[in-house]
Amino acid sequence: MAIVLGPNRYGKAETRVVRVTRDGGLHHIKDLNVGVSLSGDMEDVHLSGDNAAVLTTDAQKNTVFAFARKHGIGEIEDFALLLARHFVDSQPTIHHARVEIEEYAWDRVPVEDGPPGERHSFVRGGAETRTCLVHSDGTGGEESVVSGLKDLVVLNSTGSEFHGFIKDAYTTLAETDDRILATAVTARWRHRTVGSDWAASYTRARKGLLDAFAGTHSLSLQQTLYAMGRRVLTDGPELCEVRLVMPNKHHFAVDLSPFGLDNPNEVFFAADRPYGLIEGTVMDDVAPGSTSAWK
């Protein structure tokens, strides 16, 4: 039996970089979590411990900081592509780079007192986190960009039903034609080509998710998931595939009859676990195939 080395990669995970841009007294914040993974001619380091082909993970971390200073940070997709191309273009032993970024939003605190033009106080903004995942074989090589968000918490207090499901010996869940539907959306969407207006695309996709969630009378969370993914693709022709993960954040009506009270769907117990976990992919039928873009 022959034993061989299979696919492999290595890198620096979770480099936290905060970039402050000072425009006089007006400051701007970019707060990122950057992960880098590299692959290429790495057989010798695994088989014999020869590190000649290895760009250290410490150097990868330092590159993130240096590029934040030299180039600034605009849209996270552009910053990820800049890093990925650099790692492949600058090292002959590195053939492919994977860069994943999470961005944490900060909102400016309105200041009534203090010197005019001094605006440098912030509060963490938004519950969701913006994300992107970039793969690059270097400048001129094959590339892919997947953008997205996670922890977008949404709730419909009505307009959701659940009935007609399988009932076996272990089924206790009652059917309902009026329930709370709540979830924390993780959504990622794949761009057809590299070079979109990332900010506009993100804003449009996020709005599409929210519009479809609010506008769908739901008979199941699966139906809502599909409606949300379909809306993102319909509104964003630059996108070709959406993947969604949506835990069902159950809200159970509390039985108040022991206290002589009714409960017309007004008081609920919010259960954090266990929870249903709904996952699905929505794509157009001419989407270019690229399963590796998501990994």
Salt bridges, closest charged atoms under 4 A:
ASP31 OD1 - ARG16 NH1 2.55
ASP31 OD2 - ARG124 NH2 3.51
ASP41 OD2 - HIS95 NE2 3.44
ASP58 OD1 - LYS61 NZ 2.91
GLU75 OE1 - ARG130 NH2 2.90
GLU77 OE1 - ARG130 NH2 3.20
GLU100 OE1 - ARG98 NH2 3.14
GLU102 OE2 - LYS150 NZ 2.51
GLU103 OE2 - LYS30 NZ 2.96
GLU118 OE1 - HIS120 ND1 3.35
GLU128 OE2 - ARG206 NE 2.60
ASP137 OD1 - HIS96 ND1 2.59
GLU143 OE2 - ARG85 NE 2.69
GLU161 OE1 - HIS163 NE2 2.73
GLU161 OE2 - HIS217 NE2 2.76
GLU175 OE2 - LYS167 NZ 2.62
ASP211 OD2 - LYS207 NZ 2.61
ASP211 OD2 - ARG231 NH2 3.55
ASP235 OD2 - ARG231 NE 2.84
GLU238 OE2 - ARG204 NH2 2.85
GLU241 OE1 - ARG190 NH2 2.66
GLU241 OE2 - ARG243 NE 3.27
ASP272 OD2 - ARG273 NE 3.64
ASP284 OD2 - ARG192 NH2 2.15
